[in-house]
């Protein structure tokens, strides 16, 4: 029986070829972002921009590179621990897949897992995660929705009825789960992904959200110097609300400064002050290292009187 997907590669992870191939379809790890799941790394607009080949540079790019690097380094360790604890067998996978039934959806599996009694023919996708100790609460008694969605998308591509997830939390806490296929969810997911992919193909930009604000200038590109357009009537309400919010922020900042001033004056020359019911404030001298800001350019939104 033919597999319901086409395999490509292997490609070196994060190589130009790897990124170019990922632009051919929606990746399973991107589905949660498109659906707006809590904690998703990207927004629908940011995924759309990647698929359109639009470069996005953010301040945390370097930190993310380290995070991705150590995630890859730890994958074999997490996979080995999954085998040890579950008695499932693990098969490595380096290829990328694109569904032949839903060609807008693909995935890059970390590994396959299978029950040794039923053999590799029963193998399902295994996803491996390495996360910070600060994220441990979201793993208490449940699987974060964004990761459940990712495994469901992997099962949709591979046609499998079970997937698994293994996570190393803070370097010293291990959890795993087998996830059953949820066809009702997959049907709804595929419908939404199909609509999103049509927007990619037709160059229709999704609505921006707050997280998109810092990079919209990059996504929209350089302005046409001297060009003026008439904004739509609906923007009038947006403008009025924006002015209201700015006034509220200004008032709240003034109140914040006044309250902080009272606490500083109360502490006086002490290094810190204890609150009667617990908690404390410190008021210490800090040195700020000198640094030079690298030259950059970006589009800036300003409201003009006319």
Secondary structure, DSSP 8 states (H G I E B T S, - for coil): ---SEEEE----TTSHHHHHHHTTSEEGGGHHHHHT-TT-SS-HHHHHHHHTT-----TTHHHHHHHHHHHHHHHHHHHHHHHHHH--EEEE---EEEESSSTTEEE--SEEEE-TTT-GGG-EEEEEEEE-GGGGGGGSSS--HHHHHHHHHHHHHHT-SEEEEEEEETTTEEEEEEEE--HHHHHHHHHHHHHHHHHHHTT------GGGGGGHHHHH-S--TT------THHHHHHHHHHHHHHHHHHHHHHHHHHHHHHHHHHTTSSEEE-TTS-EEE------------------------
